[in-house]
Amino acid sequence: MTIHTRPQVMRLTEAAAERLRALSSASGKEAGGVRIGVKNGGCAGMEYTMSYAPAPGPYDEVIEEKGVKLLIDPTAVMFLLGTEMDYRADRMRSGFVFNNPNQTSACGCGESVTLKPAAEVSDAESH
């Protein structure tokens, strides 16, 4: 019998988790989590989306890590598999950064990306 383990859709760096916890605390609202998704738009074709959600949707992928609950939109799962979410701040800008192995290109400003769905893992690769 072959057992297939499902990879975690996303991981958070400590910097991203710390920033999300701070934003959640500052908002004063009780949120069920932060919904992460992708949508068509921007000059490269797709954009990452983030929003507070009162509760998980019926088909959301729920990830609880480092004191943060992420709700992954089901239509985004195949585009986000293996992604690491980070938070970076420097003198010119600050924001969340998605280190995504499914990203094939990005626009110059970094707000829009081209994504391909994650490839299926064959039985030989999963062992």
C-alpha positions as CSV (number, residue, x, y, z in Angstrom):
1,M,0.0,0.0,0.0
2,T,1.3,3.4,-1.0
3,I,0.7,6.3,1.4
4,H,0.5,9.7,-0.2
5,T,1.3,12.6,2.1
6,R,-0.1,16.0,1.1
7,P,2.5,18.8,1.2
8,Q,1.6,21.9,3.2
9,V,0.4,24.6,0.9
10,M,2.2,27.5,2.6
11,R,4.7,28.2,5.3
12,L,5.3,31.4,7.2
13,T,8.6,32.9,8.2
14,E,8.8,34.2,11.8
15,A,8.9,37.8,10.4
16,A,5.6,37.2,8.5
17,A,3.9,35.6,11.5
18,E,5.0,38.4,13.8
19,R,3.7,41.0,11.4
20,L,0.3,39.2,11.0
21,R,-0.1,38.8,14.8
22,A,0.7,42.6,15.2
23,L,-1.8,43.6,12.5
24,S,-4.5,41.3,14.0
25,S,-3.9,42.7,17.4
26,A,-4.0,46.3,16.2
27,S,-7.2,45.8,14.3
28,G,-9.1,45.0,17.4
29,K,-11.4,42.7,15.4
30,E,-11.9,39.0,16.0
31,A,-11.0,37.4,12.8
32,G,-11.2,33.7,11.9
33,G,-8.0,34.0,10.0
34,V,-6.2,35.7,7.1
35,R,-7.5,34.5,3.7
36,I,-4.8,34.2,1.1
37,G,-5.6,33.8,-2.6
38,V,-4.7,34.8,-6.1
39,K,-6.7,36.7,-8.7
40,N,-6.3,37.7,-12.3
41,G,-4.9,41.2,-12.7
42,G,-1.8,43.3,-13.0
43,C,0.7,43.5,-15.9
44,A,2.1,40.0,-15.3
45,G,-1.3,38.3,-15.1
46,M,-2.0,37.5,-11.5
47,E,-1.8,39.1,-8.0
48,Y,-1.7,37.7,-4.5
49,T,-4.7,38.7,-2.3
50,M,-4.9,38.9,1.5
51,S,-7.9,39.8,3.6
52,Y,-9.3,39.1,7.1
53,A,-12.1,36.5,7.2
54,P,-14.6,36.0,10.0
55,A,-14.4,32.2,9.6
56,P,-13.0,29.6,7.2
57,G,-15.0,29.0,4.1
58,P,-16.3,25.4,3.5
59,Y,-13.5,24.5,1.2
60,D,-10.6,26.6,2.5
61,E,-7.3,25.0,3.3
62,V,-6.7,25.9,7.0
63,I,-3.0,26.3,8.1
64,E,-2.2,27.1,11.7
65,E,1.4,28.0,12.2
66,K,3.3,30.2,14.6
67,G,0.2,31.6,16.2
68,V,-1.4,32.6,12.9
69,K,-4.3,31.0,11.0
70,L,-4.2,31.2,7.3
71,L,-7.2,30.4,5.2
72,I,-6.1,29.4,1.7
73,D,-8.8,30.0,-1.0
74,P,-9.5,26.6,-2.6
75,T,-9.0,28.1,-6.1
76,A,-5.5,29.2,-5.2
77,V,-4.1,26.0,-3.7
78,M,-2.5,24.7,-6.9
79,F,-0.8,28.1,-7.4
80,L,0.5,28.3,-3.9
81,L,1.8,24.8,-3.1
82,G,5.3,25.1,-1.6
83,T,5.1,28.9,-1.1
84,E,6.9,30.6,1.8
85,M,5.3,33.9,3.0
86,D,7.8,36.4,4.4
87,Y,7.6,40.0,5.6
88,R,10.4,42.4,4.7
89,A,10.9,46.1,5.7
90,D,13.6,48.4,4.6
91,R,14.0,52.2,4.2
92,M,12.1,52.3,0.9
93,R,9.2,49.9,1.5
94,S,7.7,47.2,3.6
95,G,5.4,44.3,2.8
96,F,4.7,40.7,2.5
97,V,6.7,38.7,0.1
98,F,5.7,35.4,-1.4
99,N,8.6,33.1,-2.3
100,N,6.7,30.8,-4.7
101,P,8.3,28.0,-6.6
102,N,5.3,28.2,-9.1
103,Q,6.1,31.8,-10.0
104,T,7.5,32.0,-13.5
105,S,7.9,35.8,-13.7
106,A,7.0,39.1,-12.1
107,C,6.5,42.7,-13.2
108,G,9.1,45.3,-12.3
109,C,7.2,46.6,-9.3
110,G,6.7,43.2,-7.8
111,E,2.9,43.5,-7.4
112,S,2.0,41.2,-10.2
113,V,3.2,37.7,-11.1
114,T,2.9,34.9,-13.6
115,L,2.0,31.6,-11.9
116,K,1.7,28.1,-13.1
117,P,-0.2,25.4,-11.3
118,A,2.0,23.1,-9.2
119,A,3.0,19.9,-11.0
120,E,1.7,16.6,-9.7
121,V,4.2,14.7,-7.7
122,S,4.8,11.2,-9.1
123,D,4.9,8.2,-6.8
124,A,8.6,7.9,-7.3
125,E,9.2,11.6,-6.2
126,S,7.0,11.3,-3.1
127,H,9.2,8.7,-1.4
